[in-house]
Amino acid sequence: MTESAEKEVVIRLRGIRNQFGRHVVHDNLDLDVYRGEILGVVGGSGTGKSVLLRTICGLQIPQAGTIDVMGTDVRAADEDTRVALERRWGVMFQDGALFSSLNVRENVEVPMRAVEGLDPGLRSRLADLKVSMVGLPYNAGDKFPSELSGGMRKRAGLARALSLDPELLFLDEPTAGLDPIGAADFDTLIRGLSRSLGLTVFLVTHDLDTLHATCDRIAVLAEQKVLVTGTMKDMLKVDHPWVHEYFHGPRARAADGSAAGTG
């Protein structure tokens, strides 16, 4: 990655305020996400990590602030502009959020159905390609979500998020609930896809191993804003109490040793 001044900003948030009743989650929050990077978003419970993701995607309307995605002011865009923009990103929610009445292939086809003139046969073949891309077995397309393991459901959700060949990918706790081996495999998959497809990834997580394995930068949510952004090495130098405890606490000891060993 080049210096920040030379990077292309694909998501720019300024002055974001999210409030539910009297509870303020974000206040005057700013954040830049650069093209081609994997940004990991972390924070304590209640800091609004998923709320922030939903805000960028338009599923949560902030009380104040501007959201610019790939050069478009999301809040000011008309419907046609917004629909066109949404086809340039994909979203994977926790546990895949699949439609239980559809098989995997049909789930992956759902975003494609909005594309006019796409032949059903081609749509089906494209869906099978996406299923293959995320490492699911050849016969997974015929299975229903209830027939899949948790890890397979996540991969199916990722396949659907990639359905329209997005430039931008939003992942909400992609490794939550997976065993360590499954989580490591998913981290490798995300990293590989982001590099091979040229994706920009906005990744909400609490998993330190995922941060180490996949993320180019980390953004820490605290005190109703993005408290700090930077690399893992940068995080290890931050003296804020929560940040220090998160990156140096008992679960981070192995990670600290790995980071220290890299010089």
N, C-alpha and C positions, 0 to 999 in steps of 0.2 A: 504494500500500500504506500502511496505517496504522502507527502505532507498534507495536513488537513486543508490548507488553503487551496490546494490543487485538486482535491477530490470533488466529485459531483455529488451534491446532496440530493437524494431521491425522496426523503421524508424530512420536512422541516416543521417542527412544532414551536409555536411561540405563544406564551402567555396562557397556556391551557388551564382552565379551571373546571373541575368536575365536583359536583356537590349533590348529595342525596339528603334532602331535608336540611337539617342543620349540620350534617356531617360533611366536612370538606375533605375530599380525597386528594385532589391536586389543586394547587394554587400557584399561578404564574409559572407553570412548568414549561421549560424549553428543552428541545432535543433535536439533534441532527443525526440522520442515518445516511451513510455513504454508499454509493453504488458498488455492488460486488462484495460487500462485507457481510459477515454474520455477526449481528449485534445481540448479545445476551442481556436480557433485562431481569434484574434481580431486586429483591427487597423483602422486608419483613411482612408478616401477615397484615392485611389491611392497607398496604401502601398503594394498592390499585394497579398491580402489574397487568392483570387481564383487562381491567377497566381501560387502561391506556391503549392496549391493543384494539379493543372494541371501539374506542374513540377514533382511532386512525381509520378503521374500516367503516365508520359511519353507523355502527350499531349502538353507540352511546353518543348523545349530543351534549357537548360541553356547554357550560354556562358562559364561557368566554374563551377567547384565543383564536388563533389561526392554524389551519392544517393544510400544508402544501405537500402534495404527493405527485412526484414526477412532473412538476411544473404546473399542476392544477390546484387551484384553491378549492379544496373539497367542499367547504361549507357554502361557498358562493356559486358552485357549479350548477348548471341546469341539469335536468334529468338525463338527457341524451349524453351529455359530457360525462356525467357520473357513471352511467352504465358502461360506456366505453372504457373508462378508467378502471372500473371494477373487474373488467375482463383481463386486465393486465396484472392482477394480483390473485393469489390463492391463499386460502385460510384453512388451517387444520386445527380444530378444537380438541380439547381433552377427550380421550377415548375414541376419537374419530368422528363422533356425532353423526353416525351413519343412519340412513332410513332403514328401519328394521324390516319393512315389507318389501324391500328391494334387495336383489343379490348384489354382490360386489361390483360386477360389471355395470349393472344398471345404476348403482350409486355413482360410479365414476362418470357415467354418461350424463348425469343430471345437468352439470354446467354446460355441456355441449348442446343440449336441447334448445338453448337460447340462440344458437348460431343458425341463422336462416340458410336453408339450402343444403345442409349437411346430410348426406345420404345415411340412412339408418345402418346399413351394412358397414360403411366406413366408420361411422360413430362407434359401432361395436368393436371394430378392429383397433381403433385408436384407444379405446378403453382397455382392451387387452394389453396393448403396448404399455400403457401407464401402469397397469398391474404388474407387469414384468419388470418395469423400471425400478419399482420399490422393493423388489426381491421376494414377491409372493410367488408361490408355485403356480404352474400353468393352469391348474384346475380351480384356482381360488375365485375366479370370476363368477363361477356358478354357485358359490356358497353364499349363504345369508349371514348377516352379522352375528346371529346367535350361534352359528356353527364355527366361529373363529375364536382364537385365543385373543387375549388383550393386545399382545404385540402385533398380531395379524390385523386386528381392527385398526390400530394406529397406522399401519402401513397402508391399509385400504383408504383411510382418511387422507393420508398423504397423497396417494394416487389421485384421489378426487381433487385435492388442492392443486395438483399439477395438470389437471385435465385440459386447461386452455393454454398451456405453455406460458405460464406467467413470468414476468420479470421480477416480481416481488412476492415473497412467501412469508406468511405470518404463521408462527407455530406457538400454540399455547400449551405449555407443560408437556412436550412431546414424549418425555421418558417417564412421566409420573406413573407409578404402578407397575413398572417393568422390573424384572430381576436384573442384577448387575450385568449379566452377560447380554441379555436382551437390550438393555439400555446402551451398552457399549456398541452393539451392532447398529442400533438406531442412530447413535452419534456418528458413526462411520458413514452410514447411508446419507445423512443430512450433509455432512461435509463433502462427500463425493458428488452428490447431486448439485450442490451449490457451485462447485468448481466446474463441473462438466457442462452445466446448463447456464452458467453465468448469472446465478440468482443473487439477489439481495435478500437477506433473511433477517426478520425481526423475531427473535426467539425469547419467549417468556419461560423462565425456568427457576427452580430452586436448587438444581443439581450441580454441585461443584465439579463433578467429573465431566458433565456436559460442557460447562464453561471452558474447562481445560482442553477438551477434545475438539470442540467445534468453533468456538467464538474468537473472532479477531479483536473485538472490543466488548466491554461490559459497561452497562449503564445501571447505576444503583439508585433506586427510588427510596427516598427517606425525607421526612419533614415536608411532605406534600409536594415534592419536586424531584427532578433529577439532581441528586446531590453531587455526583461525580461520574465522569466517563473516562475510560482508558483501557489499557491492556491489563492482563492478569498481574504483570509485574507492577503496574501502576497501583492496582488495588491493594497489593501487599504493603504499600507505603502509606496508605491513607490512615490517619489517626482518629477518624470518627469512631465512637464506641461501637455502633452496630456493624459498621464495615470491618473494623478490626476483628471483632468477635466472629463474624461470618467467615472471613478469609484466613483467620488464624486459630479458630476454635478447634475442639476435639476432632470434628469430622474433617477438618481441613489439614490435619497434620501431614498426611501423606502428600497432599497437594502442595503444601508449603515446601516440603522437601524436594519435590519434583521441580518446582519453580526455582528454588534456590540453586539446584544443581545445573540449571541452564545458564547460570551466570548473569 
